[in-house]
Amino acid sequence: AEILVNLDHENHAMAVNIAEVPNRIRGFGHVKEKALVQAKKAETEMLELYRAPSQRTTAAE
């Protein structure tokens, strides 16, 4: 929901990348666990970047 609320033409590509994170989780057992950890890390990093412009705008106001 956070992604949709802040979606615009400037951050569309980043939003798509974030939404595709679950598609990176593949495999079974320990392989899937490793993929899950990597996907969550990537998602966290991308969400921080996605939020950054709005935080700068809010701070400037």
Biopython code that builds the backbone (N, CA, C, O; Angstrom):
import numpy as np
from Bio.PDB.StructureBuilder import StructureBuilder

atoms = [
    (1, "ALA", "N", (0.823, -1.189, 0.000)),
    (1, "ALA", "CA", (0.000, 0.000, 0.000)),
    (1, "ALA", "C", (0.867, 1.252, 0.000)),
    (1, "ALA", "O", (0.530, 2.236, -0.659)),
    (2, "GLU", "N", (1.965, 1.228, 0.722)),
    (2, "GLU", "CA", (2.855, 2.392, 0.775)),
    (2, "GLU", "C", (3.358, 2.753, -0.615)),
    (2, "GLU", "O", (3.468, 3.930, -0.957)),
    (3, "ILE", "N", (3.659, 1.749, -1.405)),
    (3, "ILE", "CA", (4.180, 1.992, -2.746)),
    (3, "ILE", "C", (3.123, 2.670, -3.610)),
    (3, "ILE", "O", (3.432, 3.621, -4.328)),
    (4, "LEU", "N", (1.900, 2.203, -3.551)),
    (4, "LEU", "CA", (0.834, 2.776, -4.373)),
    (4, "LEU", "C", (0.506, 4.205, -3.987)),
    (4, "LEU", "O", (0.233, 5.032, -4.857)),
    (5, "VAL", "N", (0.528, 4.505, -2.710)),
    (5, "VAL", "CA", (0.190, 5.854, -2.246)),
    (5, "VAL", "C", (1.169, 6.881, -2.806)),
    (5, "VAL", "O", (0.771, 7.995, -3.149)),
    (6, "ASN", "N", (2.435, 6.517, -2.900)),
    (6, "ASN", "CA", (3.474, 7.456, -3.333)),
    (6, "ASN", "C", (3.876, 7.290, -4.795)),
    (6, "ASN", "O", (4.836, 7.919, -5.241)),
    (7, "LEU", "N", (3.176, 6.475, -5.532)),
    (7, "LEU", "CA", (3.547, 6.173, -6.913)),
    (7, "LEU", "C", (3.356, 7.378, -7.822)),
    (7, "LEU", "O", (2.317, 8.037, -7.794)),
    (8, "ASP", "N", (4.379, 7.655, -8.632)),
    (8, "ASP", "CA", (4.280, 8.675, -9.672)),
    (8, "ASP", "C", (5.196, 8.263, -10.822)),
    (8, "ASP", "O", (5.845, 7.219, -10.765)),
    (9, "HIS", "N", (5.241, 9.087, -11.860)),
    (9, "HIS", "CA", (6.033, 8.704, -13.034)),
    (9, "HIS", "C", (7.532, 8.660, -12.745)),
    (9, "HIS", "O", (8.268, 7.949, -13.429)),
    (10, "GLU", "N", (7.986, 9.397, -11.759)),
    (10, "GLU", "CA", (9.415, 9.423, -11.447)),
    (10, "GLU", "C", (9.889, 8.174, -10.705)),
    (10, "GLU", "O", (11.042, 7.771, -10.857)),
    (11, "ASN", "N", (9.024, 7.562, -9.910)),
    (11, "ASN", "CA", (9.460, 6.402, -9.129)),
    (11, "ASN", "C", (8.799, 5.098, -9.587)),
    (11, "ASN", "O", (8.863, 4.088, -8.887)),
    (12, "HIS", "N", (8.178, 5.125, -10.741)),
    (12, "HIS", "CA", (7.474, 3.944, -11.254)),
    (12, "HIS", "C", (8.404, 2.738, -11.403)),
    (12, "HIS", "O", (8.062, 1.635, -10.977)),
    (13, "ALA", "N", (9.565, 2.941, -11.999)),
    (13, "ALA", "CA", (10.495, 1.823, -12.224)),
    (13, "ALA", "C", (10.938, 1.197, -10.899)),
    (13, "ALA", "O", (11.029, -0.025, -10.785)),
    (14, "MET", "N", (11.208, 2.030, -9.910)),
    (14, "MET", "CA", (11.598, 1.513, -8.596)),
    (14, "MET", "C", (10.446, 0.737, -7.969)),
    (14, "MET", "O", (10.663, -0.309, -7.357)),
    (15, "ALA", "N", (9.227, 1.238, -8.117)),
    (15, "ALA", "CA", (8.055, 0.552, -7.566)),
    (15, "ALA", "C", (7.882, -0.825, -8.205)),
    (15, "ALA", "O", (7.549, -1.794, -7.523)),
    (16, "VAL", "N", (8.107, -0.905, -9.498)),
    (16, "VAL", "CA", (8.006, -2.195, -10.195)),
    (16, "VAL", "C", (9.067, -3.155, -9.666)),
    (16, "VAL", "O", (8.776, -4.327, -9.429)),
    (17, "ASN", "N", (10.283, -2.675, -9.479)),
    (17, "ASN", "CA", (11.353, -3.527, -8.936)),
    (17, "ASN", "C", (11.006, -4.046, -7.549)),
    (17, "ASN", "O", (11.255, -5.212, -7.241)),
    (18, "ILE", "N", (10.440, -3.197, -6.719)),
    (18, "ILE", "CA", (10.049, -3.621, -5.372)),
    (18, "ILE", "C", (8.945, -4.670, -5.449)),
    (18, "ILE", "O", (8.976, -5.668, -4.728)),
    (19, "ALA", "N", (7.980, -4.443, -6.319)),
    (19, "ALA", "CA", (6.858, -5.375, -6.452)),
    (19, "ALA", "C", (7.300, -6.734, -6.987)),
    (19, "ALA", "O", (6.637, -7.740, -6.735)),
    (20, "GLU", "N", (8.403, -6.774, -7.718)),
    (20, "GLU", "CA", (8.895, -8.028, -8.297)),
    (20, "GLU", "C", (9.766, -8.840, -7.338)),
    (20, "GLU", "O", (10.164, -9.956, -7.671)),
    (21, "VAL", "N", (10.064, -8.313, -6.175)),
    (21, "VAL", "CA", (10.933, -9.015, -5.216)),
    (21, "VAL", "C", (10.454, -10.442, -4.934)),
    (21, "VAL", "O", (11.283, -11.351, -4.946)),
    (22, "PRO", "N", (9.176, -10.689, -4.682)),
    (22, "PRO", "CA", (8.750, -12.071, -4.404)),
    (22, "PRO", "C", (9.069, -13.058, -5.534)),
    (22, "PRO", "O", (9.214, -14.255, -5.284)),
    (23, "ASN", "N", (9.178, -12.571, -6.756)),
    (23, "ASN", "CA", (9.510, -13.454, -7.878)),
    (23, "ASN", "C", (10.936, -13.987, -7.794)),
    (23, "ASN", "O", (11.276, -14.955, -8.475)),
    (24, "ARG", "N", (11.763, -13.372, -6.973)),
    (24, "ARG", "CA", (13.159, -13.805, -6.821)),
    (24, "ARG", "C", (13.310, -14.958, -5.839)),
    (24, "ARG", "O", (14.382, -15.557, -5.749)),
    (25, "ILE", "N", (12.263, -15.272, -5.112)),
    (25, "ILE", "CA", (12.335, -16.319, -4.087)),
    (25, "ILE", "C", (11.980, -17.653, -4.735)),
    (25, "ILE", "O", (10.814, -17.947, -4.997)),
    (26, "ARG", "N", (13.007, -18.445, -4.983)),
    (26, "ARG", "CA", (12.827, -19.733, -5.662)),
    (26, "ARG", "C", (13.565, -20.822, -4.905)),
    (26, "ARG", "O", (14.347, -20.555, -3.992)),
    (27, "GLY", "N", (13.299, -22.039, -5.303)),
    (27, "GLY", "CA", (14.009, -23.171, -4.729)),
    (27, "GLY", "C", (13.242, -23.830, -3.598)),
    (27, "GLY", "O", (12.089, -23.502, -3.320)),
    (28, "PHE", "N", (13.918, -24.770, -2.957)),
    (28, "PHE", "CA", (13.349, -25.530, -1.847)),
    (28, "PHE", "C", (14.372, -25.599, -0.724)),
    (28, "PHE", "O", (15.578, -25.519, -0.959)),
    (29, "GLY", "N", (13.881, -25.747, 0.483)),
    (29, "GLY", "CA", (14.762, -25.944, 1.632)),
    (29, "GLY", "C", (15.734, -24.805, 1.829)),
    (29, "GLY", "O", (15.356, -23.633, 1.823)),
    (30, "HIS", "N", (17.017, -25.172, 2.009)),
    (30, "HIS", "CA", (18.037, -24.165, 2.292)),
    (30, "HIS", "C", (18.246, -23.197, 1.134)),
    (30, "HIS", "O", (18.633, -22.049, 1.350)),
    (31, "VAL", "N", (17.997, -23.643, -0.081)),
    (31, "VAL", "CA", (18.125, -22.765, -1.250)),
    (31, "VAL", "C", (17.067, -21.664, -1.185)),
    (31, "VAL", "O", (17.357, -20.495, -1.440)),
    (32, "LYS", "N", (15.847, -22.050, -0.842)),
    (32, "LYS", "CA", (14.763, -21.076, -0.731)),
    (32, "LYS", "C", (15.013, -20.126, 0.437)),
    (32, "LYS", "O", (14.759, -18.927, 0.323)),
    (33, "GLU", "N", (15.503, -20.647, 1.548)),
    (33, "GLU", "CA", (15.808, -19.795, 2.706)),
    (33, "GLU", "C", (16.838, -18.729, 2.344)),
    (33, "GLU", "O", (16.689, -17.564, 2.710)),
    (34, "LYS", "N", (17.875, -19.131, 1.627)),
    (34, "LYS", "CA", (18.906, -18.180, 1.207)),
    (34, "LYS", "C", (18.312, -17.136, 0.264)),
    (34, "LYS", "O", (18.605, -15.947, 0.392)),
    (35, "ALA", "N", (17.488, -17.567, -0.672)),
    (35, "ALA", "CA", (16.845, -16.637, -1.606)),
    (35, "ALA", "C", (15.921, -15.675, -0.870)),
    (35, "ALA", "O", (15.835, -14.500, -1.227)),
    (36, "LEU", "N", (15.234, -16.162, 0.147)),
    (36, "LEU", "CA", (14.336, -15.323, 0.939)),
    (36, "LEU", "C", (15.115, -14.236, 1.681)),
    (36, "LEU", "O", (14.703, -13.077, 1.700)),
    (37, "VAL", "N", (16.225, -14.607, 2.282)),
    (37, "VAL", "CA", (17.059, -13.635, 2.996)),
    (37, "VAL", "C", (17.571, -12.569, 2.030)),
    (37, "VAL", "O", (17.532, -11.378, 2.339)),
    (38, "GLN", "N", (18.046, -12.994, 0.869)),
    (38, "GLN", "CA", (18.555, -12.048, -0.123)),
    (38, "GLN", "C", (17.445, -11.135, -0.640)),
    (38, "GLN", "O", (17.664, -9.938, -0.826)),
    (39, "ALA", "N", (16.267, -11.689, -0.870)),
    (39, "ALA", "CA", (15.143, -10.898, -1.370)),
    (39, "ALA", "C", (14.697, -9.871, -0.340)),
    (39, "ALA", "O", (14.417, -8.725, -0.691)),
    (40, "LYS", "N", (14.627, -10.263, 0.918)),
    (40, "LYS", "CA", (14.227, -9.324, 1.975)),
    (40, "LYS", "C", (15.239, -8.191, 2.113)),
    (40, "LYS", "O", (14.863, -7.038, 2.320)),
    (41, "LYS", "N", (16.519, -8.521, 1.999)),
    (41, "LYS", "CA", (17.560, -7.491, 2.076)),
    (41, "LYS", "C", (17.416, -6.513, 0.909)),
    (41, "LYS", "O", (17.472, -5.298, 1.100)),
    (42, "ALA", "N", (17.231, -7.044, -0.285)),
    (42, "ALA", "CA", (17.060, -6.193, -1.464)),
    (42, "ALA", "C", (15.812, -5.329, -1.331)),
    (42, "ALA", "O", (15.830, -4.147, -1.674)),
    (43, "GLU", "N", (14.730, -5.919, -0.832)),
    (43, "GLU", "CA", (13.482, -5.176, -0.653)),
    (43, "GLU", "C", (13.670, -4.022, 0.335)),
    (43, "GLU", "O", (13.200, -2.911, 0.092)),
    (44, "THR", "N", (14.346, -4.283, 1.428)),
    (44, "THR", "CA", (14.591, -3.249, 2.434)),
    (44, "THR", "C", (15.405, -2.103, 1.846)),
    (44, "THR", "O", (15.084, -0.934, 2.058)),
    (45, "GLU", "N", (16.456, -2.441, 1.109)),
    (45, "GLU", "CA", (17.304, -1.416, 0.495)),
    (45, "GLU", "C", (16.522, -0.593, -0.522)),
    (45, "GLU", "O", (16.644, 0.632, -0.557)),
    (46, "MET", "N", (15.720, -1.258, -1.350)),
    (46, "MET", "CA", (14.941, -0.539, -2.360)),
    (46, "MET", "C", (13.872, 0.341, -1.723)),
    (46, "MET", "O", (13.619, 1.450, -2.194)),
    (47, "LEU", "N", (13.245, -0.144, -0.657)),
    (47, "LEU", "CA", (12.239, 0.672, 0.030)),
    (47, "LEU", "C", (12.865, 1.923, 0.638)),
    (47, "LEU", "O", (12.248, 2.988, 0.633)),
    (48, "GLU", "N", (14.072, 1.804, 1.157)),
    (48, "GLU", "CA", (14.760, 2.981, 1.697)),
    (48, "GLU", "C", (15.003, 4.004, 0.600)),
    (48, "GLU", "O", (14.793, 5.199, 0.807)),
    (49, "LEU", "N", (15.442, 3.544, -0.563)),
    (49, "LEU", "CA", (15.657, 4.450, -1.692)),
    (49, "LEU", "C", (14.342, 5.044, -2.183)),
    (49, "LEU", "O", (14.280, 6.218, -2.549)),
    (50, "TYR", "N", (13.310, 4.239, -2.189)),
    (50, "TYR", "CA", (11.992, 4.686, -2.641)),
    (50, "TYR", "C", (11.448, 5.778, -1.725)),
    (50, "TYR", "O", (10.829, 6.735, -2.191)),
    (51, "ARG", "N", (11.677, 5.633, -0.442)),
    (51, "ARG", "CA", (11.177, 6.603, 0.543)),
    (51, "ARG", "C", (12.013, 7.880, 0.565)),
    (51, "ARG", "O", (11.487, 8.939, 0.909)),
    (52, "ALA", "N", (13.263, 7.818, 0.219)),
    (52, "ALA", "CA", (14.192, 8.941, 0.367)),
    (52, "ALA", "C", (13.709, 10.243, -0.277)),
    (52, "ALA", "O", (13.738, 11.274, 0.396)),
    (53, "PRO", "N", (13.273, 10.259, -1.519)),
    (53, "PRO", "CA", (12.841, 11.535, -2.107)),
    (53, "PRO", "C", (11.686, 12.177, -1.346)),
    (53, "PRO", "O", (11.676, 13.396, -1.174)),
    (54, "SER", "N", (10.724, 11.402, -0.893)),
    (54, "SER", "CA", (9.586, 11.970, -0.177)),
    (54, "SER", "C", (10.018, 12.511, 1.176)),
    (54, "SER", "O", (9.445, 13.488, 1.658)),
    (55, "GLN", "N", (11.014, 11.899, 1.794)),
    (55, "GLN", "CA", (11.504, 12.394, 3.080)),
    (55, "GLN", "C", (12.215, 13.727, 2.896)),
    (55, "GLN", "O", (12.099, 14.615, 3.741)),
    (56, "ARG", "N", (12.951, 13.874, 1.795)),
    (56, "ARG", "CA", (13.630, 15.142, 1.529)),
    (56, "ARG", "C", (12.618, 16.244, 1.254)),
    (56, "ARG", "O", (12.795, 17.376, 1.705)),
    (57, "THR", "N", (11.562, 15.923, 0.520)),
    (57, "THR", "CA", (10.517, 16.894, 0.218)),
    (57, "THR", "C", (9.819, 17.331, 1.499)),
    (57, "THR", "O", (9.574, 18.521, 1.696)),
    (58, "THR", "N", (9.499, 16.390, 2.362)),
    (58, "THR", "CA", (8.824, 16.701, 3.623)),
    (58, "THR", "C", (9.715, 17.573, 4.502)),
    (58, "THR", "O", (9.222, 18.506, 5.136)),
    (59, "ALA", "N", (10.994, 17.294, 4.552)),
    (59, "ALA", "CA", (11.916, 18.065, 5.379)),
    (59, "ALA", "C", (12.062, 19.493, 4.861)),
    (59, "ALA", "O", (12.263, 20.419, 5.647)),
    (60, "ALA", "N", (11.962, 19.677, 3.558)),
    (60, "ALA", "CA", (12.111, 21.000, 2.958)),
    (60, "ALA", "C", (10.888, 21.877, 3.188)),
    (60, "ALA", "O", (10.985, 23.102, 3.123)),
    (61, "GLU", "N", (9.754, 21.272, 3.452)),
    (61, "GLU", "CA", (8.514, 22.043, 3.611)),
    (61, "GLU", "C", (8.382, 22.618, 4.942)),
    (61, "GLU", "O", (7.393, 23.293, 5.228)),
]
sb = StructureBuilder()
sb.init_structure("model")
sb.init_model(0)
sb.init_chain("A")
sb.init_seg("    ")
for serial, (resi, resn, name, xyz) in enumerate(atoms, 1):
    if name == "N":
        sb.init_residue(resn, " ", resi, " ")
    sb.init_atom(name, np.array(xyz, "f"), 0.0, 1.0, " ", f" {name:<3s}", serial, name[0])
structure = sb.get_structure()
